[in-house]
């Protein structure tokens, strides 16, 4: 592959992406509803990573960003719960 060639970008499946994002949000809402609503800033970096992956049609990076999103929400909720105890 030459230095000027680039990887072909497949069309992004918005429905697929929306379903996965909805599952991530439902997970956090089901398990950590109050804490996640209070700490949305903790999720900004993960949301940006998911957006960047979507813009480049990188499904693997998108899924990794959503996993990070869930972990960040869970971790922030647990920190909040420990602080309230």
N, CA, C and O atoms as a GROMACS GRO file, in nm:
protein
  340
    1UNK      N    1   0.084  -0.116   0.000
    1UNK     CA    2   0.000   0.000   0.000
    1UNK      C    3   0.089   0.123   0.000
    1UNK      O    4   0.183   0.131   0.079
    2UNK      N    5   0.063   0.217  -0.085
    2UNK     CA    6   0.146   0.336  -0.093
    2UNK      C    7   0.107   0.437   0.014
    2UNK      O    8   0.000   0.426   0.076
    3UNK      N    9   0.193   0.535   0.036
    3UNK     CA   10   0.169   0.635   0.138
    3UNK      C   11   0.050   0.723   0.104
    3UNK      O   12  -0.009   0.784   0.194
    4UNK      N   13   0.013   0.732  -0.023
    4UNK     CA   14  -0.099   0.817  -0.062
    4UNK      C   15  -0.232   0.744  -0.064
    4UNK      O   16  -0.337   0.809  -0.070
    5UNK      N   17  -0.232   0.612  -0.058
    5UNK     CA   18  -0.359   0.540  -0.058
    5UNK      C   19  -0.420   0.544   0.081
    5UNK      O   20  -0.350   0.558   0.181
    6UNK      N   21  -0.550   0.531   0.085
    6UNK     CA   22  -0.617   0.533   0.215
    6UNK      C   23  -0.714   0.416   0.224
    6UNK      O   24  -0.754   0.359   0.123
    7UNK      N   25  -0.749   0.384   0.344
    7UNK     CA   26  -0.842   0.274   0.369
    7UNK      C   27  -0.982   0.318   0.325
    7UNK      O   28  -1.025   0.429   0.355
    8UNK      N   29  -1.051   0.230   0.255
    8UNK     CA   30  -1.188   0.260   0.213
    8UNK      C   31  -1.278   0.264   0.336
    8UNK      O   32  -1.269   0.178   0.424
    9UNK      N   33  -1.362   0.362   0.341
    9UNK     CA   34  -1.454   0.378   0.453
    9UNK      C   35  -1.590   0.324   0.412
    9UNK      O   36  -1.648   0.365   0.313
   10UNK      N   37  -1.639   0.228   0.493
   10UNK     CA   38  -1.770   0.170   0.466
   10UNK      C   39  -1.878   0.267   0.512
   10UNK      O   40  -1.855   0.347   0.603
   11UNK      N   41  -1.995   0.260   0.449
   11UNK     CA   42  -2.105   0.346   0.494
   11UNK      C   43  -2.138   0.316   0.640
   11UNK      O   44  -2.139   0.200   0.681
   12UNK      N   45  -2.165   0.419   0.716
   12UNK     CA   46  -2.197   0.403   0.857
   12UNK      C   47  -2.344   0.367   0.872
   12UNK      O   48  -2.431   0.432   0.814
   13UNK      N   49  -2.369   0.264   0.950
   13UNK     CA   50  -2.506   0.218   0.975
   13UNK      C   51  -2.558   0.291   1.099
   13UNK      O   52  -2.532   0.249   1.212
   14UNK      N   53  -2.631   0.398   1.077
   14UNK     CA   54  -2.680   0.480   1.188
   14UNK      C   55  -2.775   0.404   1.280
   14UNK      O   56  -2.774   0.425   1.401
   15UNK      N   57  -2.855   0.317   1.223
   15UNK     CA   58  -2.949   0.240   1.305
   15UNK      C   59  -2.872   0.146   1.398
   15UNK      O   60  -2.905   0.136   1.517
   16UNK      N   61  -2.772   0.079   1.346
   16UNK     CA   62  -2.687  -0.010   1.426
   16UNK      C   63  -2.623   0.069   1.540
   16UNK      O   64  -2.625   0.027   1.656
   17UNK      N   65  -2.567   0.184   1.506
   17UNK     CA   66  -2.498   0.267   1.606
   17UNK      C   67  -2.596   0.317   1.712
   17UNK      O   68  -2.565   0.317   1.831
   18UNK      N   69  -2.714   0.359   1.669
   18UNK     CA   70  -2.813   0.411   1.764
   18UNK      C   71  -2.860   0.302   1.859
   18UNK      O   72  -2.881   0.327   1.978
   19UNK      N   73  -2.876   0.180   1.808
   19UNK     CA   74  -2.917   0.068   1.894
   19UNK      C   75  -2.812   0.040   2.001
   19UNK      O   76  -2.846   0.018   2.117
   20UNK      N   77  -2.686   0.041   1.962
   20UNK     CA   78  -2.580   0.015   2.059
   20UNK      C   79  -2.570   0.127   2.161
   20UNK      O   80  -2.550   0.101   2.280
   21UNK      N   81  -2.582   0.250   2.117
   21UNK     CA   82  -2.577   0.364   2.210
   21UNK      C   83  -2.696   0.358   2.307
   21UNK      O   84  -2.680   0.386   2.426
   22UNK      N   85  -2.813   0.322   2.256
   22UNK     CA   86  -2.930   0.310   2.342
   22UNK      C   87  -2.912   0.201   2.447
   22UNK      O   88  -2.951   0.219   2.563
   23UNK      N   89  -2.852   0.090   2.409
   23UNK     CA   90  -2.824  -0.017   2.506
   23UNK      C   91  -2.732   0.032   2.616
   23UNK      O   92  -2.752   0.000   2.733
   24UNK      N   93  -2.631   0.109   2.580
   24UNK     CA   94  -2.538   0.162   2.679
   24UNK      C   95  -2.608   0.257   2.775
   24UNK      O   96  -2.588   0.250   2.896
   25UNK      N   97  -2.690   0.344   2.722
   25UNK     CA   98  -2.763   0.439   2.806
   25UNK      C   99  -2.864   0.367   2.895
   25UNK      O  100  -2.882   0.404   3.011
   26UNK      N  101  -2.930   0.265   2.842
   26UNK     CA  102  -3.026   0.188   2.922
   26UNK      C  103  -2.954   0.116   3.036
   26UNK      O  104  -3.005   0.109   3.148
   27UNK      N  105  -2.835   0.063   3.007
   27UNK     CA  106  -2.758  -0.005   3.111
   27UNK      C  107  -2.731   0.089   3.228
   27UNK      O  108  -2.756   0.055   3.344
   28UNK      N  109  -2.680   0.207   3.196
   28UNK     CA  110  -2.650   0.303   3.302
   28UNK      C  111  -2.777   0.350   3.372
   28UNK      O  112  -2.779   0.362   3.494
   29UNK      N  113  -2.882   0.375   3.296
   29UNK     CA  114  -3.007   0.421   3.355
   29UNK      C  115  -3.071   0.316   3.444
   29UNK      O  116  -3.136   0.350   3.544
   30UNK      N  117  -3.054   0.191   3.409
   30UNK     CA  118  -3.114   0.081   3.487
   30UNK      C  119  -3.035   0.057   3.616
   30UNK      O  120  -3.095   0.033   3.721
   31UNK      N  121  -2.902   0.062   3.608
   31UNK     CA  122  -2.820   0.027   3.724
   31UNK      C  123  -2.776   0.146   3.808
   31UNK      O  124  -2.754   0.131   3.929
   32UNK      N  125  -2.762   0.262   3.748
   32UNK     CA  126  -2.710   0.379   3.819
   32UNK      C  127  -2.787   0.505   3.782
   32UNK      O  128  -2.726   0.604   3.742
   33UNK      N  129  -2.921   0.504   3.794
   33UNK     CA  130  -3.000   0.614   3.739
   33UNK      C  131  -2.970   0.750   3.801
   33UNK      O  132  -2.948   0.846   3.726
   34UNK      N  133  -2.969   0.762   3.930
   34UNK     CA  134  -2.950   0.892   3.993
   34UNK      C  135  -2.808   0.944   3.976
   34UNK      O  136  -2.787   1.061   3.944
   35UNK      N  137  -2.712   0.857   3.998
   35UNK     CA  138  -2.572   0.900   3.991
   35UNK      C  139  -2.532   0.945   3.852
   35UNK      O  140  -2.459   1.043   3.837
   36UNK      N  141  -2.579   0.876   3.750
   36UNK     CA  142  -2.541   0.912   3.614
   36UNK      C  143  -2.602   1.044   3.571
   36UNK      O  144  -2.540   1.119   3.495
   37UNK      N  145  -2.720   1.073   3.618
   37UNK     CA  146  -2.781   1.201   3.585
   37UNK      C  147  -2.706   1.316   3.651
   37UNK      O  148  -2.700   1.426   3.597
   38UNK      N  149  -2.647   1.290   3.768
   38UNK     CA  150  -2.574   1.394   3.840
   38UNK      C  151  -2.434   1.416   3.784
   38UNK      O  152  -2.377   1.523   3.803
   39UNK      N  153  -2.377   1.318   3.716
   39UNK     CA  154  -2.236   1.323   3.676
   39UNK      C  155  -2.216   1.305   3.526
   39UNK      O  156  -2.132   1.227   3.483
   40UNK      N  157  -2.293   1.376   3.449
   40UNK     CA  158  -2.283   1.360   3.304
   40UNK      C  159  -2.148   1.402   3.249
   40UNK      O  160  -2.105   1.351   3.146
   41UNK      N  161  -2.080   1.494   3.314
   41UNK     CA  162  -1.948   1.540   3.267
   41UNK      C  163  -1.847   1.426   3.264
   41UNK      O  164  -1.755   1.427   3.182
   42UNK      N  165  -1.862   1.329   3.351
   42UNK     CA  166  -1.769   1.216   3.356
   42UNK      C  167  -1.775   1.133   3.229
   42UNK      O  168  -1.684   1.056   3.200
   43UNK      N  169  -1.882   1.147   3.153
   43UNK     CA  170  -1.901   1.067   3.032
   43UNK      C  171  -1.862   1.140   2.904
   43UNK      O  172  -1.862   1.081   2.797
   44UNK      N  173  -1.828   1.268   2.915
   44UNK     CA  174  -1.799   1.350   2.796
   44UNK      C  175  -1.689   1.290   2.708
   44UNK      O  176  -1.704   1.284   2.586
   45UNK      N  177  -1.580   1.247   2.769
   45UNK     CA  178  -1.466   1.195   2.693
   45UNK      C  179  -1.506   1.070   2.614
   45UNK      O  180  -1.464   1.052   2.500
   46UNK      N  181  -1.585   0.986   2.675
   46UNK     CA  182  -1.630   0.863   2.608
   46UNK      C  183  -1.726   0.895   2.494
   46UNK      O  184  -1.721   0.833   2.388
   47UNK      N  185  -1.813   0.992   2.516
   47UNK     CA  186  -1.906   1.032   2.410
   47UNK      C  187  -1.829   1.089   2.291
   47UNK      O  188  -1.864   1.063   2.176
   48UNK      N  189  -1.726   1.166   2.319
   48UNK     CA  190  -1.644   1.223   2.211
   48UNK      C  191  -1.572   1.112   2.134
   48UNK      O  192  -1.564   1.118   2.011
   49UNK      N  193  -1.522   1.012   2.205
   49UNK     CA  194  -1.455   0.900   2.138
   49UNK      C  195  -1.553   0.823   2.049
   49UNK      O  196  -1.517   0.781   1.939
   50UNK      N  197  -1.676   0.806   2.096
   50UNK     CA  198  -1.777   0.737   2.015
   50UNK      C  199  -1.811   0.819   1.891
   50UNK      O  200  -1.826   0.765   1.782
   51UNK      N  201  -1.821   0.949   1.909
   51UNK     CA  202  -1.850   1.037   1.795
   51UNK      C  203  -1.738   1.030   1.690
   51UNK      O  204  -1.765   1.020   1.571
   52UNK      N  205  -1.614   1.036   1.736
   52UNK     CA  206  -1.500   1.028   1.644
   52UNK      C  207  -1.499   0.895   1.569
   52UNK      O  208  -1.472   0.891   1.449
   53UNK      N  209  -1.528   0.786   1.639
   53UNK     CA  210  -1.533   0.655   1.574
   53UNK      C  211  -1.644   0.650   1.470
   53UNK      O  212  -1.627   0.592   1.363
   54UNK      N  213  -1.757   0.710   1.501
   54UNK     CA  214  -1.868   0.713   1.406
   54UNK      C  215  -1.830   0.793   1.282
   54UNK      O  216  -1.866   0.756   1.170
   55UNK      N  217  -1.759   0.902   1.301
   55UNK     CA  218  -1.721   0.987   1.188
   55UNK      C  219  -1.624   0.916   1.093
   55UNK      O  220  -1.616   0.951   0.975
   56UNK      N  221  -1.552   0.819   1.144
   56UNK     CA  222  -1.458   0.743   1.060
   56UNK      C  223  -1.510   0.603   1.028
   56UNK      O  224  -1.438   0.521   0.971
   57UNK      N  225  -1.635   0.576   1.064
   57UNK     CA  226  -1.700   0.446   1.040
   57UNK      C  227  -1.621   0.329   1.100
   57UNK      O  228  -1.611   0.223   1.039
   58UNK      N  229  -1.565   0.350   1.217
   58UNK     CA  230  -1.485   0.248   1.284
   58UNK      C  231  -1.570   0.179   1.390
   58UNK      O  232  -1.580   0.226   1.504
   59UNK      N  233  -1.631   0.068   1.352
   59UNK     CA  234  -1.722  -0.003   1.443
   59UNK      C  235  -1.651  -0.055   1.568
   59UNK      O  236  -1.707  -0.049   1.678
   60UNK      N  237  -1.530  -0.105   1.552
   60UNK     CA  238  -1.457  -0.157   1.669
   60UNK      C  239  -1.430  -0.045   1.769
   60UNK      O  240  -1.450  -0.063   1.889
   61UNK      N  241  -1.384   0.068   1.721
   61UNK     CA  242  -1.358   0.182   1.810
   61UNK      C  243  -1.487   0.234   1.871
   61UNK      O  244  -1.489   0.277   1.986
   62UNK      N  245  -1.595   0.231   1.794
   62UNK     CA  246  -1.724   0.276   1.845
   62UNK      C  247  -1.770   0.188   1.961
   62UNK      O  248  -1.812   0.239   2.065
   63UNK      N  249  -1.760   0.058   1.943
   63UNK     CA  250  -1.799  -0.034   2.050
   63UNK      C  251  -1.709  -0.019   2.172
   63UNK      O  252  -1.756  -0.025   2.286
   64UNK      N  253  -1.580   0.000   2.149
   64UNK     CA  254  -1.487   0.022   2.260
   64UNK      C  255  -1.522   0.150   2.335
   64UNK      O  256  -1.515   0.154   2.458
   65UNK      N  257  -1.561   0.254   2.263
   65UNK     CA  258  -1.600   0.380   2.327
   65UNK      C  259  -1.727   0.362   2.410
   65UNK      O  260  -1.738   0.418   2.519
   66UNK      N  261  -1.821   0.284   2.360
   66UNK     CA  262  -1.944   0.259   2.436
   66UNK      C  263  -1.916   0.175   2.561
   66UNK      O  264  -1.977   0.197   2.665
   67UNK      N  265  -1.823   0.081   2.550
   67UNK     CA  266  -1.784   0.004   2.670
   67UNK      C  267  -1.720   0.096   2.772
   67UNK      O  268  -1.747   0.086   2.892
   68UNK      N  269  -1.635   0.186   2.726
   68UNK     CA  270  -1.572   0.284   2.815
   68UNK      C  271  -1.677   0.376   2.878
   68UNK      O  272  -1.666   0.412   2.995
   69UNK      N  273  -1.777   0.411   2.800
   69UNK     CA  274  -1.888   0.495   2.847
   69UNK      C  275  -1.958   0.427   2.966
   69UNK      O  276  -1.984   0.489   3.068
   70UNK      N  277  -1.987   0.298   2.949
   70UNK     CA  278  -2.054   0.223   3.057
   70UNK      C  279  -1.964   0.211   3.179
   70UNK      O  280  -2.010   0.227   3.292
   71UNK      N  281  -1.836   0.182   3.157
   71UNK     CA  282  -1.743   0.171   3.269
   71UNK      C  283  -1.728   0.305   3.342
   71UNK      O  284  -1.728   0.309   3.465
   72UNK      N  285  -1.716   0.413   3.266
   72UNK     CA  286  -1.700   0.546   3.327
   72UNK      C  287  -1.824   0.582   3.409
   72UNK      O  288  -1.812   0.635   3.519
   73UNK      N  289  -1.942   0.553   3.356
   73UNK     CA  290  -2.065   0.580   3.430
   73UNK      C  291  -2.074   0.497   3.556
   73UNK      O  292  -2.112   0.547   3.662
   74UNK      N  293  -2.040   0.370   3.545
   74UNK     CA  294  -2.042   0.282   3.662
   74UNK      C  295  -1.942   0.328   3.767
   74UNK      O  296  -1.975   0.337   3.885
   75UNK      N  297  -1.820   0.359   3.724
   75UNK     CA  298  -1.717   0.402   3.818
   75UNK      C  299  -1.755   0.532   3.889
   75UNK      O  300  -1.734   0.546   4.010
   76UNK      N  301  -1.811   0.625   3.814
   76UNK     CA  302  -1.853   0.752   3.874
   76UNK      C  303  -1.968   0.730   3.972
   76UNK      O  304  -1.973   0.794   4.077
   77UNK      N  305  -2.061   0.641   3.937
   77UNK     CA  306  -2.172   0.612   4.027
   77UNK      C  307  -2.122   0.548   4.155
   77UNK      O  308  -2.170   0.581   4.263
   78UNK      N  309  -2.027   0.456   4.145
   78UNK     CA  310  -1.974   0.392   4.265
   78UNK      C  311  -1.898   0.491   4.352
   78UNK      O  312  -1.905   0.484   4.475
   79UNK      N  313  -1.826   0.584   4.289
   79UNK     CA  314  -1.758   0.690   4.367
   79UNK      C  315  -1.860   0.775   4.442
   79UNK      O  316  -1.841   0.810   4.558
   80UNK      N  317  -1.969   0.807   4.373
   80UNK     CA  318  -2.074   0.888   4.435
   80UNK      C  319  -2.137   0.813   4.551
   80UNK      O  320  -2.162   0.871   4.657
   81UNK      N  321  -2.164   0.686   4.531
   81UNK     CA  322  -2.225   0.605   4.638
   81UNK      C  323  -2.134   0.593   4.758
   81UNK      O  324  -2.179   0.600   4.873
   82UNK      N  325  -2.004   0.574   4.734
   82UNK     CA  326  -1.909   0.565   4.845
   82UNK      C  327  -1.902   0.696   4.921
   82UNK      O  328  -1.888   0.697   5.043
   83UNK      N  329  -1.911   0.807   4.850
   83UNK     CA  330  -1.908   0.938   4.914
   83UNK      C  331  -2.032   0.966   4.996
   83UNK      O  332  -2.027   1.041   5.094
   84UNK      N  333  -2.144   0.907   4.958
   84UNK     CA  334  -2.269   0.928   5.028
   84UNK      C  335  -2.280   0.838   5.152
   84UNK      O  336  -2.364   0.862   5.239
   85UNK      N  337  -2.197   0.736   5.158
   85UNK     CA  338  -2.206   0.639   5.269
   85UNK      C  339  -2.146   0.692   5.396
   85UNK      O  340  -2.146   0.623   5.498
   0.00000   0.00000   0.00000
